[in-house]
Amino acid sequence: VRTLRNAGAAAITIHGRTAQQGYSKPADWDLIQKVVQEGYEEGFGDIPVVGNGDILTHYEATRRIQESSVDSVMVGRGCLTKPW
């Protein structure tokens, strides 16, 4: 993520799970929160971070934004099964 920021990324979207993990475990929102915190600590707080993973309701979206301090969330698989 640091490389993306240093290269001038306008925003960063991060999923809390790798492709190899598939759906075998929950998304790691602690990791996403760490990315947000490190951005502020390193002077990149102006670059928005969008979190993704296991968001199936608007309640979860709101909670993830509040708890992780991401600027926004992206809904993926959840919108296929539960399109609000």
PDB file with SEQRES, HELIX, SHEET and CRYST1 records, atoms N, CA, C and O in Angstrom:
SEQRES   1 A   84  VAL ARG THR LEU ARG ASN ALA GLY ALA ALA ALA ILE THR          
SEQRES   2 A   84  ILE HIS GLY ARG THR ALA GLN GLN GLY TYR SER LYS PRO          
SEQRES   3 A   84  ALA ASP TRP ASP LEU ILE GLN LYS VAL VAL GLN GLU GLY          
SEQRES   4 A   84  TYR GLU GLU GLY PHE GLY ASP ILE PRO VAL VAL GLY ASN          
SEQRES   5 A   84  GLY ASP ILE LEU THR HIS TYR GLU ALA THR ARG ARG ILE          
SEQRES   6 A   84  GLN GLU SER SER VAL ASP SER VAL MET VAL GLY ARG GLY          
SEQRES   7 A   84  CYS LEU THR LYS PRO TRP                                      
HELIX    1 AA1 ARG A    2  ASN A    6  1                                   5    
HELIX    2 AA2 TRP A   29  GLU A   41  1                                  13    
HELIX    3 AA3 HIS A   58  SER A   68  1                                  11    
HELIX    4 AA4 GLY A   78  THR A   81  1                                   4    
SHEET    1 AA1 3 ILE A  12  HIS A  15  0                                        
SHEET    2 AA1 3 VAL A  49  ASN A  52  1                                        
SHEET    3 AA1 3 SER A  72  MET A  74  1                                        
CRYST1    1.000    1.000    1.000  90.00  90.00  90.00 P 1           1          
ATOM      1  N   VAL A   1       0.828  -1.187   0.000  1.00  0.00           N  
ATOM      2  CA  VAL A   1       0.000   0.000   0.000  1.00  0.00           C  
ATOM      3  C   VAL A   1       0.874   1.253   0.000  1.00  0.00           C  
ATOM      4  O   VAL A   1       0.547   2.250  -0.644  1.00  0.00           O  
ATOM      5  N   ARG A   2       1.968   1.191   0.717  1.00  0.00           N  
ATOM      6  CA  ARG A   2       2.879   2.341   0.762  1.00  0.00           C  
ATOM      7  C   ARG A   2       3.368   2.690  -0.647  1.00  0.00           C  
ATOM      8  O   ARG A   2       3.474   3.864  -1.002  1.00  0.00           O  
ATOM      9  N   THR A   3       3.662   1.673  -1.435  1.00  0.00           N  
ATOM     10  CA  THR A   3       4.132   1.898  -2.800  1.00  0.00           C  
ATOM     11  C   THR A   3       3.067   2.615  -3.623  1.00  0.00           C  
ATOM     12  O   THR A   3       3.380   3.520  -4.396  1.00  0.00           O  
ATOM     13  N   LEU A   4       1.813   2.213  -3.458  1.00  0.00           N  
ATOM     14  CA  LEU A   4       0.717   2.868  -4.173  1.00  0.00           C  
ATOM     15  C   LEU A   4       0.596   4.339  -3.776  1.00  0.00           C  
ATOM     16  O   LEU A   4       0.412   5.215  -4.620  1.00  0.00           O  
ATOM     17  N   ARG A   5       0.704   4.581  -2.493  1.00  0.00           N  
ATOM     18  CA  ARG A   5       0.615   5.960  -2.008  1.00  0.00           C  
ATOM     19  C   ARG A   5       1.769   6.798  -2.554  1.00  0.00           C  
ATOM     20  O   ARG A   5       1.563   7.917  -3.024  1.00  0.00           O  
ATOM     21  N   ASN A   6       2.957   6.262  -2.489  1.00  0.00           N  
ATOM     22  CA  ASN A   6       4.130   6.994  -2.981  1.00  0.00           C  
ATOM     23  C   ASN A   6       4.074   7.223  -4.483  1.00  0.00           C  
ATOM     24  O   ASN A   6       4.649   8.188  -4.985  1.00  0.00           O  
ATOM     25  N   ALA A   7       3.387   6.346  -5.201  1.00  0.00           N  
ATOM     26  CA  ALA A   7       3.271   6.483  -6.651  1.00  0.00           C  
ATOM     27  C   ALA A   7       2.196   7.492  -7.047  1.00  0.00           C  
ATOM     28  O   ALA A   7       2.045   7.811  -8.226  1.00  0.00           O  
ATOM     29  N   GLY A   8       1.444   7.997  -6.055  1.00  0.00           N  
ATOM     30  CA  GLY A   8       0.451   9.022  -6.351  1.00  0.00           C  
ATOM     31  C   GLY A   8      -0.962   8.516  -6.509  1.00  0.00           C  
ATOM     32  O   GLY A   8      -1.778   9.175  -7.153  1.00  0.00           O  
ATOM     33  N   ALA A   9      -1.280   7.364  -5.939  1.00  0.00           N  
ATOM     34  CA  ALA A   9      -2.649   6.840  -6.039  1.00  0.00           C  
ATOM     35  C   ALA A   9      -3.653   7.871  -5.554  1.00  0.00           C  
ATOM     36  O   ALA A   9      -3.420   8.558  -4.559  1.00  0.00           O  
ATOM     37  N   ALA A  10      -4.774   7.974  -6.265  1.00  0.00           N  
ATOM     38  CA  ALA A  10      -5.831   8.907  -5.883  1.00  0.00           C  
ATOM     39  C   ALA A  10      -6.726   8.305  -4.802  1.00  0.00           C  
ATOM     40  O   ALA A  10      -7.349   9.039  -4.035  1.00  0.00           O  
ATOM     41  N   ALA A  11      -6.793   6.982  -4.735  1.00  0.00           N  
ATOM     42  CA  ALA A  11      -7.579   6.264  -3.733  1.00  0.00           C  
ATOM     43  C   ALA A  11      -7.070   4.824  -3.694  1.00  0.00           C  
ATOM     44  O   ALA A  11      -6.406   4.358  -4.620  1.00  0.00           O  
ATOM     45  N   ILE A  12      -7.396   4.133  -2.606  1.00  0.00           N  
ATOM     46  CA  ILE A  12      -6.980   2.742  -2.460  1.00  0.00           C  
ATOM     47  C   ILE A  12      -8.187   1.925  -2.029  1.00  0.00           C  
ATOM     48  O   ILE A  12      -8.872   2.275  -1.067  1.00  0.00           O  
ATOM     49  N   THR A  13      -8.441   0.846  -2.738  1.00  0.00           N  
ATOM     50  CA  THR A  13      -9.475  -0.106  -2.344  1.00  0.00           C  
ATOM     51  C   THR A  13      -8.779  -1.360  -1.863  1.00  0.00           C  
ATOM     52  O   THR A  13      -7.901  -1.892  -2.543  1.00  0.00           O  
ATOM     53  N   ILE A  14      -9.168  -1.833  -0.696  1.00  0.00           N  
ATOM     54  CA  ILE A  14      -8.508  -3.011  -0.133  1.00  0.00           C  
ATOM     55  C   ILE A  14      -9.546  -4.002   0.365  1.00  0.00           C  
ATOM     56  O   ILE A  14     -10.516  -3.638   1.031  1.00  0.00           O  
ATOM     57  N   HIS A  15      -9.316  -5.264   0.024  1.00  0.00           N  
ATOM     58  CA  HIS A  15     -10.172  -6.351   0.479  1.00  0.00           C  
ATOM     59  C   HIS A  15      -9.440  -7.067   1.603  1.00  0.00           C  
ATOM     60  O   HIS A  15      -8.232  -7.289   1.518  1.00  0.00           O  
ATOM     61  N   GLY A  16     -10.150  -7.419   2.633  1.00  0.00           N  
ATOM     62  CA  GLY A  16      -9.531  -8.036   3.794  1.00  0.00           C  
ATOM     63  C   GLY A  16      -9.306  -9.536   3.672  1.00  0.00           C  
ATOM     64  O   GLY A  16      -9.229 -10.246   4.675  1.00  0.00           O  
ATOM     65  N   ARG A  17      -9.202 -10.011   2.442  1.00  0.00           N  
ATOM     66  CA  ARG A  17      -8.976 -11.433   2.223  1.00  0.00           C  
ATOM     67  C   ARG A  17      -8.230 -11.585   0.911  1.00  0.00           C  
ATOM     68  O   ARG A  17      -8.437 -10.797  -0.012  1.00  0.00           O  
ATOM     69  N   THR A  18      -7.366 -12.586   0.814  1.00  0.00           N  
ATOM     70  CA  THR A  18      -6.643 -12.816  -0.435  1.00  0.00           C  
ATOM     71  C   THR A  18      -7.449 -13.716  -1.360  1.00  0.00           C  
ATOM     72  O   THR A  18      -8.384 -14.388  -0.922  1.00  0.00           O  
ATOM     73  N   ALA A  19      -7.091 -13.729  -2.621  1.00  0.00           N  
ATOM     74  CA  ALA A  19      -7.760 -14.603  -3.589  1.00  0.00           C  
ATOM     75  C   ALA A  19      -7.562 -16.061  -3.210  1.00  0.00           C  
ATOM     76  O   ALA A  19      -8.467 -16.877  -3.386  1.00  0.00           O  
ATOM     77  N   GLN A  20      -6.387 -16.394  -2.691  1.00  0.00           N  
ATOM     78  CA  GLN A  20      -6.113 -17.773  -2.278  1.00  0.00           C  
ATOM     79  C   GLN A  20      -7.035 -18.223  -1.143  1.00  0.00           C  
ATOM     80  O   GLN A  20      -7.426 -19.389  -1.083  1.00  0.00           O  
ATOM     81  N   GLN A  21      -7.374 -17.311  -0.258  1.00  0.00           N  
ATOM     82  CA  GLN A  21      -8.242 -17.662   0.861  1.00  0.00           C  
ATOM     83  C   GLN A  21      -9.680 -17.896   0.415  1.00  0.00           C  
ATOM     84  O   GLN A  21     -10.442 -18.593   1.085  1.00  0.00           O  
ATOM     85  N   GLY A  22     -10.043 -17.308  -0.720  1.00  0.00           N  
ATOM     86  CA  GLY A  22     -11.423 -17.459  -1.188  1.00  0.00           C  
ATOM     87  C   GLY A  22     -12.386 -17.010  -0.101  1.00  0.00           C  
ATOM     88  O   GLY A  22     -12.206 -15.963   0.521  1.00  0.00           O  
ATOM     89  N   TYR A  23     -13.396 -17.812   0.110  1.00  0.00           N  
ATOM     90  CA  TYR A  23     -14.372 -17.490   1.156  1.00  0.00           C  
ATOM     91  C   TYR A  23     -14.187 -18.383   2.372  1.00  0.00           C  
ATOM     92  O   TYR A  23     -15.134 -18.611   3.124  1.00  0.00           O  
ATOM     93  N   SER A  24     -12.963 -18.895   2.573  1.00  0.00           N  
ATOM     94  CA  SER A  24     -12.704 -19.844   3.647  1.00  0.00           C  
ATOM     95  C   SER A  24     -12.622 -19.195   5.027  1.00  0.00           C  
ATOM     96  O   SER A  24     -12.667 -19.890   6.042  1.00  0.00           O  
ATOM     97  N   LYS A  25     -12.500 -17.866   5.072  1.00  0.00           N  
ATOM     98  CA  LYS A  25     -12.447 -17.170   6.361  1.00  0.00           C  
ATOM     99  C   LYS A  25     -13.005 -15.774   6.195  1.00  0.00           C  
ATOM    100  O   LYS A  25     -13.088 -15.267   5.076  1.00  0.00           O  
ATOM    101  N   PRO A  26     -13.388 -15.148   7.289  1.00  0.00           N  
ATOM    102  CA  PRO A  26     -13.928 -13.786   7.199  1.00  0.00           C  
ATOM    103  C   PRO A  26     -12.869 -12.786   6.740  1.00  0.00           C  
ATOM    104  O   PRO A  26     -11.671 -13.003   6.922  1.00  0.00           O  
ATOM    105  N   ALA A  27     -13.325 -11.703   6.149  1.00  0.00           N  
ATOM    106  CA  ALA A  27     -12.422 -10.621   5.757  1.00  0.00           C  
ATOM    107  C   ALA A  27     -11.766 -10.040   7.016  1.00  0.00           C  
ATOM    108  O   ALA A  27     -12.390  -9.957   8.074  1.00  0.00           O  
ATOM    109  N   ASP A  28     -10.520  -9.649   6.881  1.00  0.00           N  
ATOM    110  CA  ASP A  28      -9.740  -9.138   8.008  1.00  0.00           C  
ATOM    111  C   ASP A  28      -9.870  -7.612   8.070  1.00  0.00           C  
ATOM    112  O   ASP A  28      -9.065  -6.885   7.488  1.00  0.00           O  
ATOM    113  N   TRP A  29     -10.883  -7.149   8.776  1.00  0.00           N  
ATOM    114  CA  TRP A  29     -11.104  -5.716   8.886  1.00  0.00           C  
ATOM    115  C   TRP A  29     -10.102  -5.048   9.818  1.00  0.00           C  
ATOM    116  O   TRP A  29      -9.934  -3.830   9.767  1.00  0.00           O  
ATOM    117  N   ASP A  30      -9.437  -5.817  10.665  1.00  0.00           N  
ATOM    118  CA  ASP A  30      -8.352  -5.246  11.484  1.00  0.00           C  
ATOM    119  C   ASP A  30      -7.204  -4.806  10.579  1.00  0.00           C  
ATOM    120  O   ASP A  30      -6.585  -3.765  10.804  1.00  0.00           O  
ATOM    121  N   LEU A  31      -6.928  -5.610   9.558  1.00  0.00           N  
ATOM    122  CA  LEU A  31      -5.887  -5.261   8.587  1.00  0.00           C  
ATOM    123  C   LEU A  31      -6.281  -3.993   7.816  1.00  0.00           C  
ATOM    124  O   LEU A  31      -5.451  -3.112   7.592  1.00  0.00           O  
ATOM    125  N   ILE A  32      -7.534  -3.913   7.420  1.00  0.00           N  
ATOM    126  CA  ILE A  32      -7.997  -2.725   6.695  1.00  0.00           C  
ATOM    127  C   ILE A  32      -7.865  -1.493   7.579  1.00  0.00           C  
ATOM    128  O   ILE A  32      -7.421  -0.440   7.121  1.00  0.00           O  
ATOM    129  N   GLN A  33      -8.248  -1.622   8.839  1.00  0.00           N  
ATOM    130  CA  GLN A  33      -8.122  -0.501   9.777  1.00  0.00           C  
ATOM    131  C   GLN A  33      -6.655  -0.099   9.939  1.00  0.00           C  
ATOM    132  O   GLN A  33      -6.344   1.088  10.033  1.00  0.00           O  
ATOM    133  N   LYS A  34      -5.763  -1.074   9.971  1.00  0.00           N  
ATOM    134  CA  LYS A  34      -4.327  -0.791  10.094  1.00  0.00           C  
ATOM    135  C   LYS A  34      -3.834   0.018   8.892  1.00  0.00           C  
ATOM    136  O   LYS A  34      -3.023   0.930   9.054  1.00  0.00           O  
ATOM    137  N   VAL A  35      -4.315  -0.305   7.697  1.00  0.00           N  
ATOM    138  CA  VAL A  35      -3.937   0.444   6.491  1.00  0.00           C  
ATOM    139  C   VAL A  35      -4.379   1.903   6.623  1.00  0.00           C  
ATOM    140  O   VAL A  35      -3.630   2.817   6.280  1.00  0.00           O  
ATOM    141  N   VAL A  36      -5.594   2.113   7.118  1.00  0.00           N  
ATOM    142  CA  VAL A  36      -6.092   3.482   7.302  1.00  0.00           C  
ATOM    143  C   VAL A  36      -5.216   4.228   8.305  1.00  0.00           C  
ATOM    144  O   VAL A  36      -4.793   5.355   8.046  1.00  0.00           O  
ATOM    145  N   GLN A  37      -4.945   3.605   9.443  1.00  0.00           N  
ATOM    146  CA  GLN A  37      -4.136   4.246  10.491  1.00  0.00           C  
ATOM    147  C   GLN A  37      -2.728   4.567  10.004  1.00  0.00           C  
ATOM    148  O   GLN A  37      -2.214   5.655  10.263  1.00  0.00           O  
ATOM    149  N   GLU A  38      -2.104   3.626   9.301  1.00  0.00           N  
ATOM    150  CA  GLU A  38      -0.754   3.865   8.790  1.00  0.00           C  
ATOM    151  C   GLU A  38      -0.739   5.006   7.786  1.00  0.00           C  
ATOM    152  O   GLU A  38       0.228   5.766   7.717  1.00  0.00           O  
ATOM    153  N   GLY A  39      -1.806   5.126   7.011  1.00  0.00           N  
ATOM    154  CA  GLY A  39      -1.896   6.231   6.066  1.00  0.00           C  
ATOM    155  C   GLY A  39      -1.836   7.575   6.769  1.00  0.00           C  
ATOM    156  O   GLY A  39      -1.126   8.481   6.332  1.00  0.00           O  
ATOM    157  N   TYR A  40      -2.581   7.702   7.858  1.00  0.00           N  
ATOM    158  CA  TYR A  40      -2.557   8.953   8.618  1.00  0.00           C  
ATOM    159  C   TYR A  40      -1.204   9.180   9.274  1.00  0.00           C  
ATOM    160  O   TYR A  40      -0.688  10.297   9.278  1.00  0.00           O  
ATOM    161  N   GLU A  41      -0.638   8.126   9.824  1.00  0.00           N  
ATOM    162  CA  GLU A  41       0.658   8.244  10.497  1.00  0.00           C  
ATOM    163  C   GLU A  41       1.778   8.634   9.536  1.00  0.00           C  
ATOM    164  O   GLU A  41       2.726   9.315   9.925  1.00  0.00           O  
ATOM    165  N   GLU A  42       1.666   8.200   8.285  1.00  0.00           N  
ATOM    166  CA  GLU A  42       2.712   8.466   7.296  1.00  0.00           C  
ATOM    167  C   GLU A  42       2.425   9.694   6.441  1.00  0.00           C  
ATOM    168  O   GLU A  42       3.136   9.957   5.471  1.00  0.00           O  
ATOM    169  N   GLY A  43       1.381  10.450   6.798  1.00  0.00           N  
ATOM    170  CA  GLY A  43       1.081  11.680   6.080  1.00  0.00           C  
ATOM    171  C   GLY A  43       0.265  11.512   4.817  1.00  0.00           C  
ATOM    172  O   GLY A  43       0.243  12.401   3.965  1.00  0.00           O  
ATOM    173  N   PHE A  44      -0.411  10.371   4.687  1.00  0.00           N  
ATOM    174  CA  PHE A  44      -1.228  10.125   3.499  1.00  0.00           C  
ATOM    175  C   PHE A  44      -2.715  10.077   3.834  1.00  0.00           C  
ATOM    176  O   PHE A  44      -3.484   9.412   3.140  1.00  0.00           O  
ATOM    177  N   GLY A  45      -3.119  10.762   4.873  1.00  0.00           N  
ATOM    178  CA  GLY A  45      -4.513  10.756   5.297  1.00  0.00           C  
ATOM    179  C   GLY A  45      -5.474  11.342   4.285  1.00  0.00           C  
ATOM    180  O   GLY A  45      -6.686  11.155   4.395  1.00  0.00           O  
ATOM    181  N   ASP A  46      -4.938  12.056   3.290  1.00  0.00           N  
ATOM    182  CA  ASP A  46      -5.795  12.660   2.274  1.00  0.00           C  
ATOM    183  C   ASP A  46      -6.145  11.676   1.150  1.00  0.00           C  
ATOM    184  O   ASP A  46      -6.958  12.001   0.285  1.00  0.00           O  
ATOM    185  N   ILE A  47      -5.543  10.477   1.151  1.00  0.00           N  
ATOM    186  CA  ILE A  47      -5.851   9.474   0.136  1.00  0.00           C  
ATOM    187  C   ILE A  47      -6.941   8.563   0.691  1.00  0.00           C  
ATOM    188  O   ILE A  47      -6.703   7.844   1.662  1.00  0.00           O  
ATOM    189  N   PRO A  48      -8.133   8.578   0.092  1.00  0.00           N  
ATOM    190  CA  PRO A  48      -9.246   7.776   0.612  1.00  0.00           C  
ATOM    191  C   PRO A  48      -8.948   6.281   0.539  1.00  0.00           C  
ATOM    192  O   PRO A  48      -8.338   5.791  -0.412  1.00  0.00           O  
ATOM    193  N   VAL A  49      -9.397   5.575   1.571  1.00  0.00           N  
ATOM    194  CA  VAL A  49      -9.299   4.121   1.611  1.00  0.00           C  
ATOM    195  C   VAL A  49     -10.715   3.551   1.591  1.00  0.00           C  
ATOM    196  O   VAL A  49     -11.558   3.921   2.407  1.00  0.00           O  
ATOM    197  N   VAL A  50     -10.958   2.651   0.651  1.00  0.00           N  
ATOM    198  CA  VAL A  50     -12.258   1.995   0.506  1.00  0.00           C  
ATOM    199  C   VAL A  50     -12.083   0.549   0.957  1.00  0.00           C  
ATOM    200  O   VAL A  50     -11.238  -0.170   0.423  1.00  0.00           O  
ATOM    201  N   GLY A  51     -12.876   0.118   1.937  1.00  0.00           N  
ATOM    202  CA  GLY A  51     -12.783  -1.244   2.451  1.00  0.00           C  
ATOM    203  C   GLY A  51     -13.808  -2.152   1.797  1.00  0.00           C  
ATOM    204  O   GLY A  51     -14.879  -1.711   1.380  1.00  0.00           O  
ATOM    205  N   ASN A  52     -13.460  -3.425   1.717  1.00  0.00           N  
ATOM    206  CA  ASN A  52     -14.333  -4.402   1.077  1.00  0.00           C  
ATOM    207  C   ASN A  52     -14.206  -5.738   1.790  1.00  0.00           C  
ATOM    208  O   ASN A  52     -13.126  -6.111   2.246  1.00  0.00           O  
ATOM    209  N   GLY A  53     -15.313  -6.447   1.880  1.00  0.00           N  
ATOM    210  CA  GLY A  53     -15.293  -7.796   2.433  1.00  0.00           C  
ATOM    211  C   GLY A  53     -16.396  -8.050   3.440  1.00  0.00           C  
ATOM    212  O   GLY A  53     -16.482  -7.381   4.470  1.00  0.00           O  
ATOM    213  N   ASP A  54     -17.230  -9.015   3.135  1.00  0.00           N  
ATOM    214  CA  ASP A  54     -18.286  -9.484   4.045  1.00  0.00           C  
ATOM    215  C   ASP A  54     -19.296  -8.405   4.427  1.00  0.00           C  
ATOM    216  O   ASP A  54     -19.741  -8.350   5.574  1.00  0.00           O  
ATOM    217  N   ILE A  55     -19.651  -7.570   3.500  1.00  0.00           N  
ATOM    218  CA  ILE A  55     -20.668  -6.554   3.765  1.00  0.00           C  
ATOM    219  C   ILE A  55     -21.959  -7.005   3.087  1.00  0.00           C  
ATOM    220  O   ILE A  55     -22.086  -6.964   1.863  1.00  0.00           O  
ATOM    221  N   LEU A  56     -22.912  -7.437   3.913  1.00  0.00           N  
ATOM    222  CA  LEU A  56     -24.158  -7.984   3.377  1.00  0.00           C  
ATOM    223  C   LEU A  56     -25.374  -7.113   3.677  1.00  0.00           C  
ATOM    224  O   LEU A  56     -26.437  -7.306   3.087  1.00  0.00           O  
ATOM    225  N   THR A  57     -25.223  -6.158   4.592  1.00  0.00           N  
ATOM    226  CA  THR A  57     -26.345  -5.272   4.918  1.00  0.00           C  
ATOM    227  C   THR A  57     -25.836  -3.841   5.060  1.00  0.00           C  
ATOM    228  O   THR A  57     -24.637  -3.608   5.215  1.00  0.00           O  
ATOM    229  N   HIS A  58     -26.759  -2.894   5.006  1.00  0.00           N  
ATOM    230  CA  HIS A  58     -26.341  -1.504   5.203  1.00  0.00           C  
ATOM    231  C   HIS A  58     -25.899  -1.269   6.646  1.00  0.00           C  
ATOM    232  O   HIS A  58     -25.125  -0.352   6.919  1.00  0.00           O  
ATOM    233  N   TYR A  59     -26.388  -2.095   7.565  1.00  0.00           N  
ATOM    234  CA  TYR A  59     -25.938  -1.997   8.954  1.00  0.00           C  
ATOM    235  C   TYR A  59     -24.453  -2.360   9.061  1.00  0.00           C  
ATOM    236  O   TYR A  59     -23.686  -1.693   9.755  1.00  0.00           O  
ATOM    237  N   GLU A  60     -24.068  -3.426   8.363  1.00  0.00           N  
ATOM    238  CA  GLU A  60     -22.654  -3.824   8.365  1.00  0.00           C  
ATOM    239  C   GLU A  60     -21.788  -2.766   7.701  1.00  0.00           C  
ATOM    240  O   GLU A  60     -20.680  -2.489   8.159  1.00  0.00           O  
ATOM    241  N   ALA A  61     -22.284  -2.180   6.635  1.00  0.00           N  
ATOM    242  CA  ALA A  61     -21.526  -1.126   5.954  1.00  0.00           C  
ATOM    243  C   ALA A  61     -21.269   0.042   6.899  1.00  0.00           C  
ATOM    244  O   ALA A  61     -20.149   0.543   6.996  1.00  0.00           O  
ATOM    245  N   THR A  62     -22.318   0.466   7.589  1.00  0.00           N  
ATOM    246  CA  THR A  62     -22.176   1.578   8.535  1.00  0.00           C  
ATOM    247  C   THR A  62     -21.214   1.223   9.656  1.00  0.00           C  
ATOM    248  O   THR A  62     -20.372   2.038  10.032  1.00  0.00           O  
ATOM    249  N   ARG A  63     -21.332   0.012  10.194  1.00  0.00           N  
ATOM    250  CA  ARG A  63     -20.467  -0.417  11.290  1.00  0.00           C  
ATOM    251  C   ARG A  63     -19.010  -0.475  10.850  1.00  0.00           C  
ATOM    252  O   ARG A  63     -18.122  -0.048  11.587  1.00  0.00           O  
ATOM    253  N   ARG A  64     -18.757  -1.001   9.649  1.00  0.00           N  
ATOM    254  CA  ARG A  64     -17.372  -1.108   9.152  1.00  0.00           C  
ATOM    255  C   ARG A  64     -16.758   0.270   8.950  1.00  0.00           C  
ATOM    256  O   ARG A  64     -15.582   0.475   9.249  1.00  0.00           O  
ATOM    257  N   ILE A  65     -17.541   1.210   8.449  1.00  0.00           N  
ATOM    258  CA  ILE A  65     -17.034   2.573   8.263  1.00  0.00           C  
ATOM    259  C   ILE A  65     -16.670   3.178   9.620  1.00  0.00           C  
ATOM    260  O   ILE A  65     -15.609   3.783   9.776  1.00  0.00           O  
ATOM    261  N   GLN A  66     -17.558   3.008  10.592  1.00  0.00           N  
ATOM    262  CA  GLN A  66     -17.313   3.589  11.915  1.00  0.00           C  
ATOM    263  C   GLN A  66     -16.139   2.930  12.622  1.00  0.00           C  
ATOM    264  O   GLN A  66     -15.309   3.622  13.211  1.00  0.00           O  
ATOM    265  N   GLU A  67     -16.056   1.604  12.574  1.00  0.00           N  
ATOM    266  CA  GLU A  67     -15.033   0.888  13.333  1.00  0.00           C  
ATOM    267  C   GLU A  67     -13.641   0.945  12.699  1.00  0.00           C  
ATOM    268  O   GLU A  67     -12.635   0.969  13.409  1.00  0.00           O  
ATOM    269  N   SER A  68     -13.582   0.965  11.383  1.00  0.00           N  
ATOM    270  CA  SER A  68     -12.274   0.902  10.720  1.00  0.00           C  
ATOM    271  C   SER A  68     -11.775   2.259  10.240  1.00  0.00           C  
ATOM    272  O   SER A  68     -10.606   2.397   9.880  1.00  0.00           O  
ATOM    273  N   SER A  69     -12.644   3.251  10.231  1.00  0.00           N  
ATOM    274  CA  SER A  69     -12.324   4.606   9.767  1.00  0.00           C  
ATOM    275  C   SER A  69     -12.057   4.690   8.270  1.00  0.00           C  
ATOM    276  O   SER A  69     -11.442   5.650   7.807  1.00  0.00           O  
ATOM    277  N   VAL A  70     -12.519   3.680   7.494  1.00  0.00           N  
ATOM    278  CA  VAL A  70     -12.401   3.790   6.042  1.00  0.00           C  
ATOM    279  C   VAL A  70     -13.264   4.955   5.571  1.00  0.00           C  
ATOM    280  O   VAL A  70     -14.189   5.379   6.264  1.00  0.00           O  
ATOM    281  N   ASP A  71     -12.952   5.457   4.396  1.00  0.00           N  
ATOM    282  CA  ASP A  71     -13.723   6.563   3.845  1.00  0.00           C  
ATOM    283  C   ASP A  71     -15.030   6.079   3.221  1.00  0.00           C  
ATOM    284  O   ASP A  71     -16.014   6.814   3.140  1.00  0.00           O  
ATOM    285  N   SER A  72     -15.009   4.836   2.790  1.00  0.00           N  
ATOM    286  CA  SER A  72     -16.183   4.256   2.143  1.00  0.00           C  
ATOM    287  C   SER A  72     -16.029   2.743   2.133  1.00  0.00           C  
ATOM    288  O   SER A  72     -14.974   2.212   2.479  1.00  0.00           O  
ATOM    289  N   VAL A  73     -17.084   2.063   1.736  1.00  0.00           N  
ATOM    290  CA  VAL A  73     -17.021   0.613   1.571  1.00  0.00           C  
ATOM    291  C   VAL A  73     -17.476   0.260   0.159  1.00  0.00           C  
ATOM    292  O   VAL A  73     -18.222   0.998  -0.485  1.00  0.00           O  
ATOM    293  N   MET A  74     -17.003  -0.885  -0.293  1.00  0.00           N  
ATOM    294  CA  MET A  74     -17.424  -1.400  -1.590  1.00  0.00           C  
ATOM    295  C   MET A  74     -18.127  -2.724  -1.343  1.00  0.00           C  
ATOM    296  O   MET A  74     -17.628  -3.573  -0.604  1.00  0.00           O  
ATOM    297  N   VAL A  75     -19.271  -2.895  -1.954  1.00  0.00           N  
ATOM    298  CA  VAL A  75     -20.027  -4.127  -1.805  1.00  0.00           C  
ATOM    299  C   VAL A  75     -19.778  -4.985  -3.029  1.00  0.00           C  
ATOM    300  O   VAL A  75     -19.939  -4.524  -4.159  1.00  0.00           O  
ATOM    301  N   GLY A  76     -19.393  -6.216  -2.814  1.00  0.00           N  
ATOM    302  CA  GLY A  76     -19.130  -7.148  -3.920  1.00  0.00           C  
ATOM    303  C   GLY A  76     -20.156  -8.252  -3.946  1.00  0.00           C  
ATOM    304  O   GLY A  76     -21.295  -8.055  -4.371  1.00  0.00           O  
ATOM    305  N   ARG A  77     -19.743  -9.418  -3.487  1.00  0.00           N  
ATOM    306  CA  ARG A  77     -20.588 -10.613  -3.500  1.00  0.00           C  
ATOM    307  C   ARG A  77     -21.903 -10.376  -2.755  1.00  0.00           C  
ATOM    308  O   ARG A  77     -22.935 -10.930  -3.134  1.00  0.00           O  
ATOM    309  N   GLY A  78     -21.876  -9.568  -1.715  1.00  0.00           N  
ATOM    310  CA  GLY A  78     -23.077  -9.313  -0.931  1.00  0.00           C  
ATOM    311  C   GLY A  78     -24.223  -8.739  -1.731  1.00  0.00           C  
ATOM    312  O   GLY A  78     -25.385  -9.003  -1.422  1.00  0.00           O  
ATOM    313  N   CYS A  79     -23.922  -7.962  -2.750  1.00  0.00           N  
ATOM    314  CA  CYS A  79     -25.003  -7.358  -3.529  1.00  0.00           C  
ATOM    315  C   CYS A  79     -25.667  -8.387  -4.450  1.00  0.00           C  
ATOM    316  O   CYS A  79     -26.769  -8.153  -4.947  1.00  0.00           O  
ATOM    317  N   LEU A  80     -25.013  -9.506  -4.675  1.00  0.00           N  
ATOM    318  CA  LEU A  80     -25.625 -10.548  -5.505  1.00  0.00           C  
ATOM    319  C   LEU A  80     -26.685 -11.333  -4.743  1.00  0.00           C  
ATOM    320  O   LEU A  80     -27.686 -11.765  -5.314  1.00  0.00           O  
ATOM    321  N   THR A  81     -26.451 -11.510  -3.448  1.00  0.00           N  
ATOM    322  CA  THR A  81     -27.386 -12.297  -2.649  1.00  0.00           C  
ATOM    323  C   THR A  81     -28.377 -11.462  -1.867  1.00  0.00           C  
ATOM    324  O   THR A  81     -29.484 -11.919  -1.582  1.00  0.00           O  
ATOM    325  N   LYS A  82     -27.994 -10.243  -1.515  1.00  0.00           N  
ATOM    326  CA  LYS A  82     -28.862  -9.385  -0.719  1.00  0.00           C  
ATOM    327  C   LYS A  82     -28.806  -7.942  -1.225  1.00  0.00           C  
ATOM    328  O   LYS A  82     -28.301  -7.062  -0.528  1.00  0.00           O  
ATOM    329  N   PRO A  83     -29.311  -7.701  -2.409  1.00  0.00           N  
ATOM    330  CA  PRO A  83     -29.257  -6.314  -2.920  1.00  0.00           C  
ATOM    331  C   PRO A  83     -30.231  -5.428  -2.165  1.00  0.00           C  
ATOM    332  O   PRO A  83     -31.440  -5.485  -2.392  1.00  0.00           O  
ATOM    333  N   TRP A  84     -29.715  -4.627  -1.290  1.00  0.00           N  
ATOM    334  CA  TRP A  84     -30.529  -3.823  -0.398  1.00  0.00           C  
ATOM    335  C   TRP A  84     -31.688  -3.225  -1.128  1.00  0.00           C  
ATOM    336  O   TRP A  84     -32.491  -2.509  -0.531  1.00  0.00           O  
TER     337      TRP A  84                                                      
END                                                                             
